[in-house]
Amino acid sequence: MEKPFPLRKASWIAGLLILATLILHATTDDELDRRIKLPQSAGSVYELLTIISRESGYLFIYGEKAVDNNRKARISRGEYSIRQAVRSVTGNPSLVLRLIDNHILIQLPGESFSSGPEPAPLPAPPDSSFTTVEGILLDNYTAEPVAYATVGIPANGVGTVSNLSGHFRLRVADSLRQARMRISHIGYVTSEASLLELRGEVRTIRLEPKVISIQEIVVRLVNPIRLLNEMLDSRERNYASAPVYLTSFYREGVERRKGFINLTEAVFKIYKAPLGKPAADQVKLLKMRRISNEKERDTLLLRMKSGVESCLMLDVVQNLADFITPEGQPQYDYLQTDITEIDGRMAYVVAFEQKKTVDEPLYTGEIYIDAENSALLAARFEVHPKYIEQATPMFVTRKSRNLHVKARRAEYRIAYRQWNGTYYVSHIRGDLYFNIRKAKRLFPSAPIHTWFEMATCRIDTDSVVRFGRSETLRTRTIFADTRFAYDRSFWDDFNIILPEERLSEAIRKVNAKIEEEASAD
């Protein structure tokens, strides 16, 4: 058995690294006329802007369209206003400069903050070559939405996930319109329905809670350590021993005051390496779009780093988490707490929590293990609430000096589904909450919620080979800054996780920019 990957290390949890760069209140542009003295210098634009930054005390923010970092430039010794110095070094006298806190934003004339292609029109209605099924999942007794339910056609490896409002949309080729759709969720009876019967309108589907009687099981309580060890011993039997392609929908976002600041969505083709080779996973970007809230641009710049990498690392079966390897892990206490149903299969629920004698930020949560074949079906965990503030440095990689940032909560979930007798990653989500306060202010600003999510929409096992170097996406960067171009026709014909209702409402109310990029497949 390979060595478990300790989730508590900041190097792993990068999925959740947040780049809080500048926040709150634009200052007056008169400061750009302040005179500074510069030495005679020559070099790249980047090097000369660094000199201006040192002399002025401001940092620069700009896109590659506005400033060419590698262009050679020179500046004579003398006294310049900050505005004159920047325009002289960049060689563009028409650049627009704006002061925001202790940063200078450099833009082309008429350029908005998140520059890029012109806004594209919303997608056209879907064509007739696809069957669309859309619905809302509710608890049969409480009428509460059922979030994160798996919806799909297991035999064909096609599916999606319901959102926080229980809303889902499944699109399949017309060749599958005779198929039956399956809906499953932890603690509910698995439901099936004909695609033909459901298409044409938004359907409300009520799920029946699963009540498991004592007669259905032989042993009610079992040793949780034994359950985990049996799960580990059965990994090679239950999970893929050969590489596979997962076509996945990914999104990440930042929310504030119940409205979004930015939302990035993409479609990936993932080369999923065989069990035991986690470092070999690759991601290829197929399509991408980004939505930004114009109202928030003058007040907040917040970016998530390594969200894509985190989705790969949160596969806790492939990247063995320390809390699912109890042998030699004295940090955790385990308790078998319940029995439930997932996707029509009975599952043991193992609760875990860091020992009271451990005073560093670890995890607490639940692990769901199939009662028959010992497969890990799902896991839900969070940084222990008692130590979440102490974990703040794990999440914030860079911030302005006049900001105080505190982590409030960090939660994760992962689910697996079975296809042709083998389990694959189905859904991954991470949610992080922060308080951010500006220096010398008594109260923090509205709490910030950042999140990332990935759902497997298709599984392919034929002719699986690694991607070429030029095709592979860098997963440890700020994904929202990835360059892309708009492809209108694609999004209608792909299963996506619908945004929560509050995001949908916000998108309709603000002047958003929607961009998409198609990479050659």
Helices and strands as residue ranges (DSSP letters): G 13-16, E 17-23, G 29-33, E 35-38, E 41-44, H 45-56, E 59-62, E 72-75, E 78-81, H 82-90, E 96-100, E 103-107, E 130-139, E 150-153, G 154-156, E 158-161, E 167-173, G 174-176, E 180-184, E 191-194, H 195-198, E 202-207, G 214-216, H 224-233, H 235-238, E 244-256, E 259-272, G 278-280, E 282-292, G 294-296, E 300-305, H 307-313, G 322-324, E 332-342, E 345-354, E 363-370, E 376-383, G 385-387, G 389-391, H 392-395, E 396-398, E 403-419, E 422-438, E 448-460, G 469-471, G 479-481, H 488-491, H 501-509, E 515-516
